[in-house]
Amino acid sequence: VMGESIGTHEHDLIARIAFIDYDGEAVYHQYLKHTPHTFKEKEAFIKTHMSHMFEGFKTIKQFVEDIK
């Protein structure tokens, strides 16, 4: 994706990834019932309610570290 198409400089190359793999409405209601406050609570919430996305985040993080 050329950077200009998403509001950056014309020649910037940006990788934009958008995905969702969970029931947003159900997770939202769980969030309202049990809102996480600390980083540890937020991480546990994501692991519990969005486990596939958590694993995806870890994979993307490792990929970025590997190409540095």
C-alpha angles and dihedrals in degrees: 000000000000110000093232091067091063100037105273131107119308096248099039113114112215132182109215116188123188124176142141129196108173142069100272096195094050093046091048091054091048089049091053091049096044108020110188115225109176126059089249092052092047092050091049090049092053092046090051102042103025104029096152091052091048090055089046091053090052091050093049091047091052091047092053091047090050094053096048 
